[in-house]
């Protein structure tokens, strides 16, 4: 999907769409970063059949959503400051980045090694 070109006044549907479409990758990155910091299976390449990989991904998505929605576990699974957020137009990185960077394999390095 592409953004609407040009400048649009505040409140116009095109400006709102552009904001949301540009924010979407950050939301996905936050969710994957948090999930991979908890579910170690996401930290390395999967040597699974497509059906098993799909089942694994769906299971992790369900567990992530359950942990986020449950009042008892939400504060532990995603405490305040865990997600990236915007403050005065500036992106403040969430604490998941420090946790996942300690244990995550560099995807760039992994891609180069596989070539």
C-alpha positions, 0 to 999 in steps of 0.5 A: 500500500502507498501513502497519499502524495502531498500535504494534507490538512489535519483531520483529513482521511488521507492524512490519517491514512498516511499516519497509520500506514507509516506507523504499521511497521513499527507496530509489527516490529514491537510485537515481534520484538516482544514475542521473540524476547519471550518465545525463544523459538523466534530467535533463529531460523526455523527448519520446519515444514510450512504447516508446522511453521504456520502452526507455531506462528499462530500459537505464538500470536494467540499466546501473545494476545492472551498475555496482553489481554489478561489483567494478571499477566499484562503488567508482567509480559509488557510492563510500561515502557516496553513498546516504542512510542511517540513523544512530541513527534520523536520515537522513543524506543521500548525496553524490549529492544535492549532485551532482544538485542542481547539474545537475538542473532543479527538477521543481516549477518544471518542472511549474508552467511546463508548466501 
